[in-house]
Amino acid sequence: MGMCLPCLGGAADDVVTTPDPEARRRQMAEAAEKRQKECSSRGIKNPEALERKKKKQEDVEKQSMTTSPSGGGLKWQVG
């Protein structure tokens, strides 16, 4: 006669326990961030280089916004 109930035999070791809701929520958030990162870098061979390029472009734009065109040009002298 075989054992068909997990409480009678060693089958209790095979039962997978689910993590608490907070740990589950954290795991799901990490997985979502990973999927989003993979999706955003799809088709890009070097995502780090792309990030550096974007950052440099933003810095150039920010610098051009802070410098005024009337402050640093050639001065014309009349007369």
C-alpha positions as CSV (number, residue, x, y, z in Angstrom):
1,M,0.0,0.0,0.0
2,G,1.5,3.4,-1.1
3,M,1.4,6.7,0.7
4,C,-0.9,9.1,-1.1
5,L,-1.0,11.9,1.4
6,P,2.0,14.3,1.6
7,C,1.6,14.6,5.4
8,L,2.2,10.9,5.9
9,G,5.4,10.6,3.9
10,G,8.5,12.6,2.9
11,A,6.6,14.4,0.1
12,A,6.4,17.5,2.3
13,D,9.9,18.4,1.1
14,D,8.7,18.7,-2.4
15,V,6.2,21.4,-1.6
16,V,7.2,24.8,-2.9
17,T,6.4,27.6,-0.6
18,T,5.5,31.0,-2.1
19,P,7.4,34.0,-0.8
20,D,5.6,36.6,1.3
21,P,3.7,39.3,-0.7
22,E,6.4,42.0,-0.2
23,A,9.2,39.7,-1.5
24,R,7.0,38.7,-4.4
25,R,6.2,42.3,-5.2
26,R,9.9,43.2,-5.2
27,Q,10.7,40.3,-7.5
28,M,8.0,41.3,-9.9
29,A,9.3,44.9,-9.9
30,E,12.8,43.8,-10.6
31,A,11.6,41.5,-13.4
32,A,9.6,44.4,-14.9
33,E,12.6,46.7,-14.8
34,K,14.8,44.1,-16.4
35,R,12.3,43.6,-19.2
36,Q,12.0,47.3,-19.8
37,K,15.8,47.7,-19.9
38,E,16.1,44.9,-22.4
39,C,13.3,46.3,-24.5
40,S,14.8,49.8,-24.6
41,S,18.2,48.5,-25.6
42,R,16.8,46.1,-28.3
43,G,18.8,46.4,-31.5
44,I,21.5,48.5,-29.9
45,K,25.0,46.9,-29.9
46,N,26.5,49.1,-27.2
47,P,23.9,50.7,-24.9
48,E,26.5,52.3,-22.6
49,A,28.0,54.2,-25.5
50,L,24.6,55.4,-26.5
51,E,23.9,56.6,-22.9
52,R,27.2,58.5,-22.9
53,K,26.4,60.1,-26.3
54,K,22.9,61.2,-25.0
55,K,24.4,62.6,-21.8
56,K,27.0,64.6,-23.8
57,Q,24.4,65.9,-26.2
58,E,22.3,67.0,-23.2
59,D,25.3,68.8,-21.6
60,V,26.0,70.6,-24.9
61,E,22.4,71.7,-25.2
62,K,22.3,72.8,-21.5
63,Q,25.5,74.8,-22.0
64,S,24.2,76.5,-25.1
65,M,21.1,77.5,-23.2
66,T,23.1,79.1,-20.4
67,T,25.4,81.1,-22.6
68,S,23.8,84.1,-24.1
69,P,24.4,85.0,-27.7
70,S,24.8,88.7,-27.0
71,G,27.4,88.2,-24.3
72,G,30.3,86.7,-26.3
73,G,30.5,87.9,-29.8
74,L,32.5,90.3,-31.9
75,K,32.1,94.0,-31.0
76,W,31.5,96.4,-33.9
77,Q,33.0,99.8,-33.7
78,V,31.3,102.5,-35.6
79,G,33.2,105.4,-36.9
